[in-house]
Amino acid sequence: MENIRHLFAIVLLLVNASFIAAQNVGVEEYHQENGLPTDLIKAFEIDSAGYLWVATDGGIVHFEGNEFVAVGNIERASNYYKNLLFTKKFGFLAASDDGLISISLKDHSYTASYTRKLLGFSSWPDLRYAKTLYEASDSSIWIATNLRVAQLTMDTILTYELPANCHTNNYVRNHMFFELASVVYVMSQNGSLFKTNSLSGELELLDWKFAGIEVFALQLIENNQVLVGVQNGLVLLEFDSSGTIILTKDLGFPYSVSAIEPASDGVLYLGTWSHGLFKAKFLQNQLNYEHIALSEQKTINDILIDKQNQLWLATNFGVTLLRNLDFKPAFTDYTKFYIQDMEAVDGKLYFTDGWRVAGFNTQNKTLHTVFSQWKYLIHQFIIKNNDLWVATDDGRIIVINKGVPLLEHDFSAKGGAITELILGKDGLVWFIQNRKKPTVVSFSSFFEETEYVIPLPDGERLRMLKIADDGTLYLGASGIQSYLWRFNPIANIFENVSEPIKEIKNAVFEVNDIEFHRSNYLVLGTSEGIWKYSPLEIKQFNLGEMNQEQVTSVAIDSQDRIWFGNSNGLILWDSTFTITFNNYDGIPSKTNSFRNLHIDEFGQIWMGTNLGMVEGTIKETYKCTPKPKIRHIENEYRILYPDEHNSFLINTPIQISFSNSHYPAKYVSFEYRLVNSDNEHWVAVQRNSRSIVLTNLPEGSYMLQLRAKGKGFYNWSEPEIYEFTIYKKWYQKVWVLTLIYIGVVVALIIYLRFIRKKSEWERKKLEAIISQRTQDLKEQNEELTQLNSNLKSAKDEAEAAIKSKDRFFSILAHDLKSPFNTLIGFSQLLVNNRNDISEAEMQQFLEEMLQTSENTYKLLQNLLDWARSQTGVLQMDRKQIVLKPFINEVLATITATANQKDIGLLVEVPDTLEIYADKSIMATVFRNLVLNAIKFSYPHNVVKVKAELVDELWAEIIVIDNGVGIEKDILPYLFSLDKNVSSLGTAQEKGTGLGLILCKEFVEKSGGSIKVESKPGIGSTFVIRLPRRNFD
């Protein structure tokens, strides 16, 4: 019997389902991997902003667009929630296994708490295992548990005990409510119907036909009618004005109904426990319904229609969203092949998939086959005088009447496929055929053929033909100078009316389709976007990134909006923004066949694709997208909220997270702009991103505007506004920086004055040194002459002794007399200018004389040491020497010499670098090398002294000058007595050439080495390598 019932229901469904349009929905599913705490979903609710709330067996979550955010549960409380309700007086309530729960926003997070604690009532009934919540017209809340029902008001809570036979342990449903004439009725889970009496606090049992059958759903509809979803179907209850049952009717629905949700226009959605979702409607007191195929085998616990008129299903397998699609495949039972051509004639839409031609009556929605065959491919067709003319891929035109071919015109000998076929206003048939030369052919009613060879540039081709409302024939072609032609019937020629195109990105420019705008211009769909053509002007419509996309077809709707197809799908452009329709919107393929886009008189748009026909309804107005919500702001590890004006330090990144209640969120676009900034244009947010990062904002106050746009026929939302300030720290302020700048300038002026006074004193000192040095040089020359004479007279007696004496006296002349001359110069200055020297200057002179005397003493000691080395009795006191102070000390003895030639001394020595050597001997070596560099350097040059760490064992001291350099043939004798390599300095200074010999001898006795690199005219570099510590 049950099988017969189901069979009858199916037959009834097939007969009466015509009230429902073909299903046109898309499916989005959300599971635990998407953030749900569990896939067991029990109930939904939508808040005032349009956000979805979900009750699950794992707690409550709210859907922030693309993220499920959990509500903080009560500690040690149950996570099993069965129902949700936004109320007028009690806020957001939830029914759980622990009773009645209130959900509230605290510290920017939603948390749960027991309602009884918030209300503070002195007594509270046991409301555990609450499953149903209902708000009556007086704003009281009715709660159903397994054992009783309760009525909550602002003052008290009343309980109504149910009879024992009405108690239930069903884990999803218990008892349900509805209201008639301000009286609340209770339908128990076992089918008992009660009328409540608030005065007596009792329930009045009502008799009805289906009492005792399990009830899972209940919904009050119009005219005092109540739908009851029972174990074996759907029952209609009707009451009179006094609340008496006057009709009980089994509606013949074959499945157990678990949820009922009314929609607009009398449509009902019925959820079942195991057969998914059904769409139903009463027609002539008969329930007509159809199954929504995308919901099969789903257990539906709740149904909700959101503010976008989309269906949400709470199932045991997660959340399912059935979203409305703007387009749907058409005639899928007829064809799913590539649509070759489409024509609208006398209220009928004709199309061909290459094998058949079908006609669709747009008024009575009937489809019939005009012609069918499988021998050749139909490229194009026209309807002429009730005859069907088809153009084939092998170059033939066949005339067909009532499905029977009557005439055939074979043009295959002249070319290949006929790619375009149209009917002119004058009855002429025009077509384009692939021939050696670009040719358009006209065909009269008397089958007279006229050919028009189009003078296209080499490589260009003919694309399409289009007849304007006034009968003008246009020809679309390729080439930037040959893309558009117009037929002149008087001259019987095609005239090139292509206007010059200034800027194109691609090498090829083709006109693929033409549409005629009511403002007397042509809309061209080309290989490079959409163009507006009028005499003397052609201009590209600004489609942004789509400017370079190939457009396959064009249509214009009644509001002058342009529709076109490209590789992204079907595009609507209303002169301000574009809307893209693709697979998400119900279009099975983004491949739109050429010139196959049509808008009929009923506002339906038809498109041919490679997967068949597509139908959509054009909406004249756009819906408003919900305003986005700013969730929080992150800045330097701080989490802030938009409910107050925030301030951020300059040059710190600001990340603003946001959401939107338009679902599915992944297809929502966002834009933002900053008011009071240098650039206030709208900036697109990266797709699927729900945050923006602001950086490098200058100091000041800002207003961020954030807006959202749903996909399809949606406008941009009103902007969400967030105001904030960028500030600087006190030391970054302009006035602070100004004071610092003034201070620096003042300090610089004082320093420059000090330097000028010091320079004057240095100049006087230098003049005294120069005078003394001149005298020293004269005396040195006289002594050297005398020494050479003495050495020559004693040469034959003891050559070895002579050489030793030569060395000794050279050292005396080279190293000893210079400091003595300095002492003499300062002494003379003190004697001759005593009254002109201040006490401070005198103190400085005396200190320098003392320092020179001490250095001279050390020099004498070094010379004695050298003398000992010649006799083999030299004693060396080697120890660790910190190089930087040591070098500075030595340079102090020869600074005057450098200043005399205006030569700078540059020291580059690490502070902590050390060597292991005899300090006095190394002072002699270093002093000789630097004096030698000064001697052969030009005035105004710089002698550089460097020290470097070689490795753990060795260090190097480097003396570099940019002087005259040393000839290559002299370098081998530089440290030898075998040949005299002495030469005059740049100031004609004389030398013995023995200083370098002394350096080499002392360095080698210290365990090191010395080498030289030099180029004439460039300068010389002496490198001393010495141990860093005692190798012993």
Secondary structure, DSSP 8 states (H G I E B T S, - for coil): -HHHHHHHHHHHHHHHGGGS----EEEEEE-GGGT-S-S-EEEEEE-TT--EEEEETTEEEEE-SS-EEE-B--TT----EEEEEE-SSS-EEEEETTEEEEEEEETTEEEEEEHHHHHT-S-----TT--EEEE-TTS-EEEE-SSEEEEE-SS-EEEEE--GGG----SS---EEEEETTEEEEE-TTS-EEEEETTTTEEEEE--TTTTS-EEEEEEETTTEEEEEETTEEEEEEE-TTS-EEEEEE----S-EEEEEE-GGGEEEEEESSS-EEEEEEETTEEEEEE-GGGTT--EEEEEE-TTS-EEEEETTEEEEEEE-SEEEESTTT--S---EEEEETTEEEEE-SSEEEEEETTTTEEEEEEE-SSS-EEEEEEETTEEEEEETTSEEEEEETTEEEEEEE-TTT-S-EEEEEE-TTS-EEEEE--SS-EEEEE-TT--EEEEE----TT--EEEEEE-TTS-EEEEEBSTTSSEEEEETTTTEEEE--------SSS--BEEEEEEETTTEEEEEETTEEEEEETTEEEE---GGGGGS---EEEE-TT--EEEEETTEEEEE-SS-EEEE-GGGT-S-S-EEEEEEEE-TTSEEEEEETTEEEEEE--SS-EE----EEEEEEETTEEE-TTS-EEEETT--EEEEEE-SSSSGGG-EEEEEEETSS--S-EE--TT--EEEE-S--SEEEEEEEEEE-SSSEEB---EEEEEEEE--GGGSHHHHHHHHHHHHHHHHHHHHHHHHHHHHHHHHHHHHHHHHHHHHHHHHHHHHHHHHHHHHTTTT-HHHHHHHHHHHHHIIIIIHHHHHHHHHHHHHHHHTGGGS-HHHHHHHHHHHHHHHHHHHHHHHHHHHHHHHHHT-----EEEEEHHHHHHHHHHTTHHHHHHTT-EEEEE--TT-EEEEEHHHHHHHHHHHHHHHHHTS-TT-EEEEEEEE-SSSEEEEEEEE-SS---TTTGGGTT-SSS------TT-----S-HHHHHHHHHHHTT-EEEEEEETTTEEEEEEEEESS---
